[in-house]
Amino acid sequence: MLCPTDGATLVMSERSGIEIDYCPTCRGVWLDRGELDKILERAVTQPAPTPPPAYGQGPQGYQQPGYAKKKRKESWLSELFD
């Protein structure tokens, strides 16, 4: 299938049991019928993760040497569009 935006060949990927089509060129995401409903249903039923403590707010309240803050994915929805 071709991307409606730029005509590149779409790549199919399955994430969390939901098949998505995406364009590697423009990074557009295309869903088939019912797939958006599945994504929204899972977003409602899955609890949001607990946010990590703020940077530099460890148990002692200081930043540990050599500690690099790692970005954490917010939910399984963010994994869909990697």
PDB file of N, CA, C and O in Angstrom:
ATOM      1  N   MET A   1       0.848  -1.170   0.000  1.00  0.00           N
ATOM      2  CA  MET A   1       0.000   0.000   0.000  1.00  0.00           C
ATOM      3  C   MET A   1       0.899   1.240   0.000  1.00  0.00           C
ATOM      4  O   MET A   1       1.966   1.237   0.614  1.00  0.00           O
ATOM      5  N   LEU A   2       0.473   2.278  -0.676  1.00  0.00           N
ATOM      6  CA  LEU A   2       1.268   3.495  -0.787  1.00  0.00           C
ATOM      7  C   LEU A   2       0.763   4.571   0.172  1.00  0.00           C
ATOM      8  O   LEU A   2      -0.430   4.657   0.464  1.00  0.00           O
ATOM      9  N   CYS A   3       1.699   5.385   0.652  1.00  0.00           N
ATOM     10  CA  CYS A   3       1.359   6.495   1.546  1.00  0.00           C
ATOM     11  C   CYS A   3       0.558   7.530   0.773  1.00  0.00           C
ATOM     12  O   CYS A   3       0.979   7.955  -0.303  1.00  0.00           O
ATOM     13  N   PRO A   4      -0.592   7.947   1.303  1.00  0.00           N
ATOM     14  CA  PRO A   4      -1.386   8.962   0.623  1.00  0.00           C
ATOM     15  C   PRO A   4      -0.697  10.325   0.574  1.00  0.00           C
ATOM     16  O   PRO A   4      -1.039  11.158  -0.266  1.00  0.00           O
ATOM     17  N   THR A   5       0.262  10.559   1.458  1.00  0.00           N
ATOM     18  CA  THR A   5       0.932  11.854   1.525  1.00  0.00           C
ATOM     19  C   THR A   5       2.057  11.985   0.514  1.00  0.00           C
ATOM     20  O   THR A   5       2.099  12.947  -0.252  1.00  0.00           O
ATOM     21  N   ASP A   6       2.990  10.999   0.509  1.00  0.00           N
ATOM     22  CA  ASP A   6       4.169  11.131  -0.348  1.00  0.00           C
ATOM     23  C   ASP A   6       4.388   9.969  -1.318  1.00  0.00           C
ATOM     24  O   ASP A   6       5.355   9.985  -2.079  1.00  0.00           O
ATOM     25  N   GLY A   7       3.521   8.976  -1.306  1.00  0.00           N
ATOM     26  CA  GLY A   7       3.610   7.879  -2.261  1.00  0.00           C
ATOM     27  C   GLY A   7       4.606   6.794  -1.923  1.00  0.00           C
ATOM     28  O   GLY A   7       4.782   5.867  -2.713  1.00  0.00           O
ATOM     29  N   ALA A   8       5.272   6.871  -0.766  1.00  0.00           N
ATOM     30  CA  ALA A   8       6.211   5.828  -0.345  1.00  0.00           C
ATOM     31  C   ALA A   8       5.432   4.580   0.067  1.00  0.00           C
ATOM     32  O   ALA A   8       4.245   4.658   0.382  1.00  0.00           O
ATOM     33  N   THR A   9       6.103   3.439   0.063  1.00  0.00           N
ATOM     34  CA  THR A   9       5.475   2.187   0.472  1.00  0.00           C
ATOM     35  C   THR A   9       5.319   2.158   1.986  1.00  0.00           C
ATOM     36  O   THR A   9       6.288   2.365   2.718  1.00  0.00           O
ATOM     37  N   LEU A  10       4.108   1.902   2.455  1.00  0.00           N
ATOM     38  CA  LEU A  10       3.851   1.833   3.886  1.00  0.00           C
ATOM     39  C   LEU A  10       4.413   0.543   4.468  1.00  0.00           C
ATOM     40  O   LEU A  10       4.452  -0.490   3.799  1.00  0.00           O
ATOM     41  N   VAL A  11       4.849   0.618   5.728  1.00  0.00           N
ATOM     42  CA  VAL A  11       5.373  -0.528   6.453  1.00  0.00           C
ATOM     43  C   VAL A  11       4.334  -0.915   7.491  1.00  0.00           C
ATOM     44  O   VAL A  11       3.802  -0.055   8.192  1.00  0.00           O
ATOM     45  N   MET A  12       4.041  -2.222   7.593  1.00  0.00           N
ATOM     46  CA  MET A  12       3.077  -2.706   8.581  1.00  0.00           C
ATOM     47  C   MET A  12       3.826  -3.163   9.821  1.00  0.00           C
ATOM     48  O   MET A  12       4.863  -3.819   9.722  1.00  0.00           O
ATOM     49  N   SER A  13       3.295  -2.816  10.990  1.00  0.00           N
ATOM     50  CA  SER A  13       3.895  -3.194  12.252  1.00  0.00           C
ATOM     51  C   SER A  13       2.785  -3.547  13.228  1.00  0.00           C
ATOM     52  O   SER A  13       1.705  -2.958  13.192  1.00  0.00           O
ATOM     53  N   GLU A  14       3.055  -4.506  14.097  1.00  0.00           N
ATOM     54  CA  GLU A  14       2.068  -4.882  15.109  1.00  0.00           C
ATOM     55  C   GLU A  14       2.610  -4.499  16.474  1.00  0.00           C
ATOM     56  O   GLU A  14       3.704  -4.911  16.860  1.00  0.00           O
ATOM     57  N   ARG A  15       1.844  -3.716  17.189  1.00  0.00           N
ATOM     58  CA  ARG A  15       2.213  -3.284  18.531  1.00  0.00           C
ATOM     59  C   ARG A  15       1.059  -3.565  19.455  1.00  0.00           C
ATOM     60  O   ARG A  15      -0.054  -3.092  19.227  1.00  0.00           O
ATOM     61  N   SER A  16       1.310  -4.328  20.492  1.00  0.00           N
ATOM     62  CA  SER A  16       0.289  -4.638  21.497  1.00  0.00           C
ATOM     63  C   SER A  16      -0.967  -5.225  20.882  1.00  0.00           C
ATOM     64  O   SER A  16      -2.075  -4.949  21.342  1.00  0.00           O
ATOM     65  N   GLY A  17      -0.799  -6.038  19.840  1.00  0.00           N
ATOM     66  CA  GLY A  17      -1.922  -6.694  19.205  1.00  0.00           C
ATOM     67  C   GLY A  17      -2.694  -5.821  18.229  1.00  0.00           C
ATOM     68  O   GLY A  17      -3.745  -6.229  17.735  1.00  0.00           O
ATOM     69  N   ILE A  18      -2.191  -4.632  17.946  1.00  0.00           N
ATOM     70  CA  ILE A  18      -2.845  -3.719  17.016  1.00  0.00           C
ATOM     71  C   ILE A  18      -1.918  -3.502  15.827  1.00  0.00           C
ATOM     72  O   ILE A  18      -0.760  -3.116  15.989  1.00  0.00           O
ATOM     73  N   GLU A  19      -2.437  -3.753  14.642  1.00  0.00           N
ATOM     74  CA  GLU A  19      -1.640  -3.601  13.430  1.00  0.00           C
ATOM     75  C   GLU A  19      -1.752  -2.173  12.921  1.00  0.00           C
ATOM     76  O   GLU A  19      -2.852  -1.665  12.706  1.00  0.00           O
ATOM     77  N   ILE A  20      -0.607  -1.530  12.729  1.00  0.00           N
ATOM     78  CA  ILE A  20      -0.598  -0.165  12.212  1.00  0.00           C
ATOM     79  C   ILE A  20       0.228  -0.126  10.936  1.00  0.00           C
ATOM     80  O   ILE A  20       1.138  -0.935  10.753  1.00  0.00           O
ATOM     81  N   ASP A  21      -0.085   0.799  10.071  1.00  0.00           N
ATOM     82  CA  ASP A  21       0.693   1.052   8.866  1.00  0.00           C
ATOM     83  C   ASP A  21       1.346   2.414   9.051  1.00  0.00           C
ATOM     84  O   ASP A  21       0.681   3.374   9.441  1.00  0.00           O
ATOM     85  N   TYR A  22       2.648   2.504   8.773  1.00  0.00           N
ATOM     86  CA  TYR A  22       3.303   3.797   8.895  1.00  0.00           C
ATOM     87  C   TYR A  22       4.238   4.025   7.722  1.00  0.00           C
ATOM     88  O   TYR A  22       4.725   3.082   7.098  1.00  0.00           O
ATOM     89  N   CYS A  23       4.477   5.284   7.440  1.00  0.00           N
ATOM     90  CA  CYS A  23       5.340   5.680   6.339  1.00  0.00           C
ATOM     91  C   CYS A  23       6.726   5.983   6.902  1.00  0.00           C
ATOM     92  O   CYS A  23       6.858   6.865   7.750  1.00  0.00           O
ATOM     93  N   PRO A  24       7.758   5.279   6.455  1.00  0.00           N
ATOM     94  CA  PRO A  24       9.093   5.546   6.963  1.00  0.00           C
ATOM     95  C   PRO A  24       9.650   6.891   6.480  1.00  0.00           C
ATOM     96  O   PRO A  24      10.619   7.394   7.050  1.00  0.00           O
ATOM     97  N   THR A  25       9.058   7.467   5.454  1.00  0.00           N
ATOM     98  CA  THR A  25       9.546   8.734   4.915  1.00  0.00           C
ATOM     99  C   THR A  25       8.965   9.929   5.666  1.00  0.00           C
ATOM    100  O   THR A  25       9.714  10.738   6.213  1.00  0.00           O
ATOM    101  N   CYS A  26       7.642  10.049   5.698  1.00  0.00           N
ATOM    102  CA  CYS A  26       7.008  11.201   6.358  1.00  0.00           C
ATOM    103  C   CYS A  26       6.580  10.888   7.791  1.00  0.00           C
ATOM    104  O   CYS A  26       6.130  11.781   8.510  1.00  0.00           O
ATOM    105  N   ARG A  27       6.715   9.622   8.215  1.00  0.00           N
ATOM    106  CA  ARG A  27       6.370   9.145   9.555  1.00  0.00           C
ATOM    107  C   ARG A  27       4.873   9.272   9.854  1.00  0.00           C
ATOM    108  O   ARG A  27       4.467   9.360  11.013  1.00  0.00           O
ATOM    109  N   GLY A  28       4.066   9.281   8.804  1.00  0.00           N
ATOM    110  CA  GLY A  28       2.617   9.280   8.981  1.00  0.00           C
ATOM    111  C   GLY A  28       2.146   7.913   9.446  1.00  0.00           C
ATOM    112  O   GLY A  28       2.737   6.897   9.081  1.00  0.00           O
ATOM    113  N   VAL A  29       1.099   7.878  10.239  1.00  0.00           N
ATOM    114  CA  VAL A  29       0.541   6.633  10.771  1.00  0.00           C
ATOM    115  C   VAL A  29      -0.863   6.475  10.226  1.00  0.00           C
ATOM    116  O   VAL A  29      -1.671   7.401  10.274  1.00  0.00           O
ATOM    117  N   TRP A  30      -1.143   5.292   9.708  1.00  0.00           N
ATOM    118  CA  TRP A  30      -2.440   5.012   9.094  1.00  0.00           C
ATOM    119  C   TRP A  30      -3.045   3.800   9.777  1.00  0.00           C
ATOM    120  O   TRP A  30      -2.399   2.761   9.911  1.00  0.00           O
ATOM    121  N   LEU A  31      -4.297   3.943  10.209  1.00  0.00           N
ATOM    122  CA  LEU A  31      -4.997   2.876  10.919  1.00  0.00           C
ATOM    123  C   LEU A  31      -6.153   2.368  10.072  1.00  0.00           C
ATOM    124  O   LEU A  31      -6.801   3.129   9.354  1.00  0.00           O
ATOM    125  N   ASP A  32      -6.395   1.074  10.170  1.00  0.00           N
ATOM    126  CA  ASP A  32      -7.542   0.485   9.501  1.00  0.00           C
ATOM    127  C   ASP A  32      -8.767   0.636  10.396  1.00  0.00           C
ATOM    128  O   ASP A  32      -8.662   1.054  11.550  1.00  0.00           O
ATOM    129  N   ARG A  33      -9.916   0.294   9.852  1.00  0.00           N
ATOM    130  CA  ARG A  33     -11.171   0.414  10.593  1.00  0.00           C
ATOM    131  C   ARG A  33     -11.096  -0.359  11.917  1.00  0.00           C
ATOM    132  O   ARG A  33     -10.678  -1.516  11.943  1.00  0.00           O
ATOM    133  N   GLY A  34     -11.495   0.275  12.985  1.00  0.00           N
ATOM    134  CA  GLY A  34     -11.564  -0.362  14.293  1.00  0.00           C
ATOM    135  C   GLY A  34     -10.276  -0.280  15.099  1.00  0.00           C
ATOM    136  O   GLY A  34     -10.301  -0.511  16.308  1.00  0.00           O
ATOM    137  N   GLU A  35      -9.165   0.038  14.472  1.00  0.00           N
ATOM    138  CA  GLU A  35      -7.892   0.067  15.200  1.00  0.00           C
ATOM    139  C   GLU A  35      -7.808   1.254  16.149  1.00  0.00           C
ATOM    140  O   GLU A  35      -7.270   1.116  17.248  1.00  0.00           O
ATOM    141  N   LEU A  36      -8.319   2.403  15.764  1.00  0.00           N
ATOM    142  CA  LEU A  36      -8.346   3.552  16.661  1.00  0.00           C
ATOM    143  C   LEU A  36      -9.228   3.252  17.874  1.00  0.00           C
ATOM    144  O   LEU A  36      -8.896   3.638  18.995  1.00  0.00           O
ATOM    145  N   ASP A  37     -10.343   2.571  17.653  1.00  0.00           N
ATOM    146  CA  ASP A  37     -11.210   2.196  18.774  1.00  0.00           C
ATOM    147  C   ASP A  37     -10.474   1.294  19.760  1.00  0.00           C
ATOM    148  O   ASP A  37     -10.627   1.452  20.971  1.00  0.00           O
ATOM    149  N   LYS A  38      -9.672   0.347  19.256  1.00  0.00           N
ATOM    150  CA  LYS A  38      -8.893  -0.536  20.123  1.00  0.00           C
ATOM    151  C   LYS A  38      -7.869   0.253  20.928  1.00  0.00           C
ATOM    152  O   LYS A  38      -7.671  -0.009  22.114  1.00  0.00           O
ATOM    153  N   ILE A  39      -7.221   1.217  20.284  1.00  0.00           N
ATOM    154  CA  ILE A  39      -6.224   2.033  20.972  1.00  0.00           C
ATOM    155  C   ILE A  39      -6.873   2.851  22.084  1.00  0.00           C
ATOM    156  O   ILE A  39      -6.354   2.911  23.199  1.00  0.00           O
ATOM    157  N   LEU A  40      -8.003   3.477  21.784  1.00  0.00           N
ATOM    158  CA  LEU A  40      -8.701   4.279  22.788  1.00  0.00           C
ATOM    159  C   LEU A  40      -9.224   3.426  23.933  1.00  0.00           C
ATOM    160  O   LEU A  40      -9.179   3.842  25.091  1.00  0.00           O
ATOM    161  N   GLU A  41      -9.718   2.235  23.615  1.00  0.00           N
ATOM    162  CA  GLU A  41     -10.229   1.335  24.649  1.00  0.00           C
ATOM    163  C   GLU A  41      -9.116   0.932  25.616  1.00  0.00           C
ATOM    164  O   GLU A  41      -9.320   0.907  26.830  1.00  0.00           O
ATOM    165  N   ARG A  42      -7.954   0.621  25.080  1.00  0.00           N
ATOM    166  CA  ARG A  42      -6.824   0.240  25.940  1.00  0.00           C
ATOM    167  C   ARG A  42      -6.316   1.413  26.746  1.00  0.00           C
ATOM    168  O   ARG A  42      -5.876   1.232  27.882  1.00  0.00           O
ATOM    169  N   ALA A  43      -6.364   2.602  26.197  1.00  0.00           N
ATOM    170  CA  ALA A  43      -5.903   3.785  26.925  1.00  0.00           C
ATOM    171  C   ALA A  43      -6.787   4.055  28.137  1.00  0.00           C
ATOM    172  O   ALA A  43      -6.306   4.541  29.160  1.00  0.00           O
ATOM    173  N   VAL A  44      -8.069   3.743  28.027  1.00  0.00           N
ATOM    174  CA  VAL A  44      -8.997   3.965  29.136  1.00  0.00           C
ATOM    175  C   VAL A  44      -8.833   2.884  30.196  1.00  0.00           C
ATOM    176  O   VAL A  44      -8.876   3.183  31.389  1.00  0.00           O
ATOM    177  N   THR A  45      -8.646   1.637  29.785  1.00  0.00           N
ATOM    178  CA  THR A  45      -8.595   0.528  30.740  1.00  0.00           C
ATOM    179  C   THR A  45      -7.234   0.352  31.390  1.00  0.00           C
ATOM    180  O   THR A  45      -7.148  -0.208  32.483  1.00  0.00           O
ATOM    181  N   GLN A  46      -6.169   0.815  30.749  1.00  0.00           N
ATOM    182  CA  GLN A  46      -4.831   0.642  31.328  1.00  0.00           C
ATOM    183  C   GLN A  46      -4.522   1.825  32.244  1.00  0.00           C
ATOM    184  O   GLN A  46      -4.653   2.976  31.827  1.00  0.00           O
ATOM    185  N   PRO A  47      -4.113   1.557  33.491  1.00  0.00           N
ATOM    186  CA  PRO A  47      -3.810   2.666  34.401  1.00  0.00           C
ATOM    187  C   PRO A  47      -2.543   3.404  33.962  1.00  0.00           C
ATOM    188  O   PRO A  47      -1.619   2.811  33.405  1.00  0.00           O
ATOM    189  N   ALA A  48      -2.523   4.692  34.224  1.00  0.00           N
ATOM    190  CA  ALA A  48      -1.350   5.505  33.884  1.00  0.00           C
ATOM    191  C   ALA A  48      -0.200   5.138  34.816  1.00  0.00           C
ATOM    192  O   ALA A  48      -0.435   4.875  35.995  1.00  0.00           O
ATOM    193  N   PRO A  49       1.040   5.112  34.318  1.00  0.00           N
ATOM    194  CA  PRO A  49       2.175   4.780  35.172  1.00  0.00           C
ATOM    195  C   PRO A  49       2.452   5.904  36.173  1.00  0.00           C
ATOM    196  O   PRO A  49       2.117   7.063  35.927  1.00  0.00           O
ATOM    197  N   THR A  50       3.061   5.551  37.292  1.00  0.00           N
ATOM    198  CA  THR A  50       3.423   6.527  38.299  1.00  0.00           C
ATOM    199  C   THR A  50       4.634   7.307  37.811  1.00  0.00           C
ATOM    200  O   THR A  50       5.621   6.700  37.396  1.00  0.00           O
ATOM    201  N   PRO A  51       4.588   8.624  37.848  1.00  0.00           N
ATOM    202  CA  PRO A  51       5.730   9.391  37.364  1.00  0.00           C
ATOM    203  C   PRO A  51       6.936   9.219  38.285  1.00  0.00           C
ATOM    204  O   PRO A  51       6.772   9.091  39.498  1.00  0.00           O
ATOM    205  N   PRO A  52       8.151   9.216  37.719  1.00  0.00           N
ATOM    206  CA  PRO A  52       9.346   9.093  38.549  1.00  0.00           C
ATOM    207  C   PRO A  52       9.562  10.384  39.335  1.00  0.00           C
ATOM    208  O   PRO A  52       9.005  11.420  38.973  1.00  0.00           O
ATOM    209  N   PRO A  53      10.370  10.343  40.415  1.00  0.00           N
ATOM    210  CA  PRO A  53      10.630  11.567  41.172  1.00  0.00           C
ATOM    211  C   PRO A  53      11.348  12.589  40.293  1.00  0.00           C
ATOM    212  O   PRO A  53      12.054  12.229  39.351  1.00  0.00           O
ATOM    213  N   ALA A  54      11.159  13.860  40.615  1.00  0.00           N
ATOM    214  CA  ALA A  54      11.775  14.936  39.832  1.00  0.00           C
ATOM    215  C   ALA A  54      13.295  14.811  39.883  1.00  0.00           C
ATOM    216  O   ALA A  54      13.857  14.290  40.846  1.00  0.00           O
ATOM    217  N   TYR A  55      13.940  15.293  38.845  1.00  0.00           N
ATOM    218  CA  TYR A  55      15.405  15.246  38.725  1.00  0.00           C
ATOM    219  C   TYR A  55      16.040  15.965  39.908  1.00  0.00           C
ATOM    220  O   TYR A  55      15.700  17.109  40.211  1.00  0.00           O
ATOM    221  N   GLY A  56      16.957  15.287  40.562  1.00  0.00           N
ATOM    222  CA  GLY A  56      17.645  15.881  41.705  1.00  0.00           C
ATOM    223  C   GLY A  56      16.867  15.797  42.998  1.00  0.00           C
ATOM    224  O   GLY A  56      17.313  16.323  44.017  1.00  0.00           O
ATOM    225  N   GLN A  57      15.717  15.150  42.986  1.00  0.00           N
ATOM    226  CA  GLN A  57      14.897  15.040  44.185  1.00  0.00           C
ATOM    227  C   GLN A  57      14.958  13.631  44.757  1.00  0.00           C
ATOM    228  O   GLN A  57      13.929  13.064  45.123  1.00  0.00           O
ATOM    229  N   GLY A  58      16.144  13.069  44.834  1.00  0.00           N
ATOM    230  CA  GLY A  58      16.334  11.731  45.381  1.00  0.00           C
ATOM    231  C   GLY A  58      16.090  11.726  46.877  1.00  0.00           C
ATOM    232  O   GLY A  58      15.656  12.732  47.439  1.00  0.00           O
ATOM    233  N   PRO A  59      16.366  10.597  47.533  1.00  0.00           N
ATOM    234  CA  PRO A  59      16.111  10.500  48.969  1.00  0.00           C
ATOM    235  C   PRO A  59      16.861  11.553  49.780  1.00  0.00           C
ATOM    236  O   PRO A  59      16.346  12.038  50.788  1.00  0.00           O
ATOM    237  N   GLN A  60      18.080  11.913  49.347  1.00  0.00           N
ATOM    238  CA  GLN A  60      18.857  12.909  50.064  1.00  0.00           C
ATOM    239  C   GLN A  60      18.642  14.311  49.500  1.00  0.00           C
ATOM    240  O   GLN A  60      19.140  15.278  50.076  1.00  0.00           O
ATOM    241  N   GLY A  61      17.921  14.449  48.401  1.00  0.00           N
ATOM    242  CA  GLY A  61      17.621  15.745  47.832  1.00  0.00           C
ATOM    243  C   GLY A  61      18.741  16.327  46.986  1.00  0.00           C
ATOM    244  O   GLY A  61      18.731  17.522  46.692  1.00  0.00           O
ATOM    245  N   TYR A  62      19.693  15.517  46.596  1.00  0.00           N
ATOM    246  CA  TYR A  62      20.776  16.010  45.741  1.00  0.00           C
ATOM    247  C   TYR A  62      20.963  15.081  44.562  1.00  0.00           C
ATOM    248  O   TYR A  62      20.522  13.932  44.577  1.00  0.00           O
ATOM    249  N   GLN A  63      21.617  15.591  43.552  1.00  0.00           N
ATOM    250  CA  GLN A  63      21.878  14.800  42.345  1.00  0.00           C
ATOM    251  C   GLN A  63      23.126  13.960  42.563  1.00  0.00           C
ATOM    252  O   GLN A  63      24.167  14.476  42.972  1.00  0.00           O
ATOM    253  N   GLN A  64      23.021  12.677  42.291  1.00  0.00           N
ATOM    254  CA  GLN A  64      24.159  11.787  42.453  1.00  0.00           C
ATOM    255  C   GLN A  64      25.125  11.951  41.290  1.00  0.00           C
ATOM    256  O   GLN A  64      24.679  12.089  40.150  1.00  0.00           O
ATOM    257  N   PRO A  65      26.431  11.942  41.534  1.00  0.00           N
ATOM    258  CA  PRO A  65      27.404  12.066  40.444  1.00  0.00           C
ATOM    259  C   PRO A  65      27.269  10.907  39.465  1.00  0.00           C
ATOM    260  O   PRO A  65      27.094   9.758  39.872  1.00  0.00           O
ATOM    261  N   GLY A  66      27.350  11.212  38.177  1.00  0.00           N
ATOM    262  CA  GLY A  66      27.272  10.184  37.151  1.00  0.00           C
ATOM    263  C   GLY A  66      25.853   9.716  36.844  1.00  0.00           C
ATOM    264  O   GLY A  66      25.647   8.814  36.033  1.00  0.00           O
ATOM    265  N   TYR A  67      24.888  10.334  37.496  1.00  0.00           N
ATOM    266  CA  TYR A  67      23.498   9.941  37.264  1.00  0.00           C
ATOM    267  C   TYR A  67      22.950  10.737  36.099  1.00  0.00           C
ATOM    268  O   TYR A  67      22.943  11.968  36.124  1.00  0.00           O
ATOM    269  N   ALA A  68      22.494  10.037  35.083  1.00  0.00           N
ATOM    270  CA  ALA A  68      21.888  10.693  33.928  1.00  0.00           C
ATOM    271  C   ALA A  68      20.398  10.393  33.943  1.00  0.00           C
ATOM    272  O   ALA A  68      19.990   9.241  34.086  1.00  0.00           O
ATOM    273  N   LYS A  69      19.603  11.414  33.797  1.00  0.00           N
ATOM    274  CA  LYS A  69      18.167  11.226  33.780  1.00  0.00           C
ATOM    275  C   LYS A  69      17.769  10.540  32.486  1.00  0.00           C
ATOM    276  O   LYS A  69      18.108  11.008  31.400  1.00  0.00           O
ATOM    277  N   LYS A  70      17.057   9.440  32.599  1.00  0.00           N
ATOM    278  CA  LYS A  70      16.609   8.678  31.441  1.00  0.00           C
ATOM    279  C   LYS A  70      15.150   8.979  31.181  1.00  0.00           C
ATOM    280  O   LYS A  70      14.319   8.920  32.087  1.00  0.00           O
ATOM    281  N   LYS A  71      14.842   9.306  29.921  1.00  0.00           N
ATOM    282  CA  LYS A  71      13.458   9.587  29.571  1.00  0.00           C
ATOM    283  C   LYS A  71      12.655   8.296  29.623  1.00  0.00           C
ATOM    284  O   LYS A  71      13.051   7.281  29.049  1.00  0.00           O
ATOM    285  N   ARG A  72      11.551   8.343  30.299  1.00  0.00           N
ATOM    286  CA  ARG A  72      10.700   7.175  30.464  1.00  0.00           C
ATOM    287  C   ARG A  72       9.470   7.325  29.587  1.00  0.00           C
ATOM    288  O   ARG A  72       8.869   8.397  29.524  1.00  0.00           O
ATOM    289  N   LYS A  73       9.103   6.258  28.919  1.00  0.00           N
ATOM    290  CA  LYS A  73       7.895   6.293  28.091  1.00  0.00           C
ATOM    291  C   LYS A  73       6.681   6.396  28.993  1.00  0.00           C
ATOM    292  O   LYS A  73       6.617   5.782  30.058  1.00  0.00           O
ATOM    293  N   GLU A  74       5.718   7.187  28.541  1.00  0.00           N
ATOM    294  CA  GLU A  74       4.570   7.482  29.380  1.00  0.00           C
ATOM    295  C   GLU A  74       3.549   6.364  29.437  1.00  0.00           C
ATOM    296  O   GLU A  74       2.959   6.126  30.491  1.00  0.00           O
ATOM    297  N   SER A  75       3.325   5.674  28.332  1.00  0.00           N
ATOM    298  CA  SER A  75       2.351   4.597  28.328  1.00  0.00           C
ATOM    299  C   SER A  75       2.602   3.716  27.116  1.00  0.00           C
ATOM    300  O   SER A  75       3.502   3.992  26.323  1.00  0.00           O
ATOM    301  N   TRP A  76       1.823   2.669  26.967  1.00  0.00           N
ATOM    302  CA  TRP A  76       2.011   1.789  25.816  1.00  0.00           C
ATOM    303  C   TRP A  76       1.636   2.509  24.520  1.00  0.00           C
ATOM    304  O   TRP A  76       2.043   2.088  23.437  1.00  0.00           O
ATOM    305  N   LEU A  77       0.865   3.589  24.624  1.00  0.00           N
ATOM    306  CA  LEU A  77       0.506   4.353  23.438  1.00  0.00           C
ATOM    307  C   LEU A  77       1.752   4.974  22.785  1.00  0.00           C
ATOM    308  O   LEU A  77       1.863   5.021  21.560  1.00  0.00           O
ATOM    309  N   SER A  78       2.677   5.443  23.615  1.00  0.00           N
ATOM    310  CA  SER A  78       3.880   6.046  23.055  1.00  0.00           C
ATOM    311  C   SER A  78       4.723   5.008  22.322  1.00  0.00           C
ATOM    312  O   SER A  78       5.470   5.361  21.409  1.00  0.00           O
ATOM    313  N   GLU A  79       4.618   3.733  22.703  1.00  0.00           N
ATOM    314  CA  GLU A  79       5.363   2.679  22.009  1.00  0.00           C
ATOM    315  C   GLU A  79       4.797   2.393  20.623  1.00  0.00           C
ATOM    316  O   GLU A  79       5.506   1.897  19.748  1.00  0.00           O
ATOM    317  N   LEU A  80       3.528   2.704  20.429  1.00  0.00           N
ATOM    318  CA  LEU A  80       2.926   2.476  19.117  1.00  0.00           C
ATOM    319  C   LEU A  80       3.603   3.276  18.022  1.00  0.00           C
ATOM    320  O   LEU A  80       3.707   2.816  16.885  1.00  0.00           O
ATOM    321  N   PHE A  81       4.059   4.464  18.358  1.00  0.00           N
ATOM    322  CA  PHE A  81       4.565   5.374  17.344  1.00  0.00           C
ATOM    323  C   PHE A  81       6.067   5.545  17.389  1.00  0.00           C
ATOM    324  O   PHE A  81       6.573   6.599  17.005  1.00  0.00           O
ATOM    325  N   ASP A  82       6.799   4.538  17.849  1.00  0.00           N
ATOM    326  CA  ASP A  82       8.278   4.591  17.844  1.00  0.00           C
ATOM    327  C   ASP A  82       8.799   4.573  16.444  1.00  0.00           C
ATOM    328  O   ASP A  82      10.011   4.611  16.235  1.00  0.00           O
TER     329      ASP A  82
END
